[in-house]
Amino acid sequence: MLKVIFVTPCGARIEIEAQTDDSLMFAALTNGLDGIIAECGGGMVCGTCHVYVAEEQFGRLPPMSHEEDDILETVAGGRRATSRLSCQIKMTDELDGLVVTIPETQ
């Protein structure tokens, strides 16, 4: 199992476990984490699984697709340089210990 730390909008740190090859969004939903809405179920059309990846870890992620980039332009919580859709982050051993922050709004 891999560890992921979600930082809530109020600053609380919640550590969850994720399985290799699951999406970060799936891991959040499986663990009952609040703040990841995932209205489209991972179809990359709604932007309600938006997260901010810790700056020092952002380079560990694979590049985003043009489609993900377009969706991130519409997110309610405000796009940052480290914004990603959690449905597009596939958990791998390299991402063990990943820290992401949930925006105040999705």
PyMOL commands that set and color helices and strands:
alter all, ss='L'
color gray80, all
select helices_A, chain A and resi 24-30+55-60+66-72+86-88+93-95
alter helices_A, ss='H'
color red, helices_A
select strands_A, chain A and resi 2-7+13-18+50-53+83-85+98-101
alter strands_A, ss='S'
color yellow, strands_A
deselect
rebuild
show_as cartoon
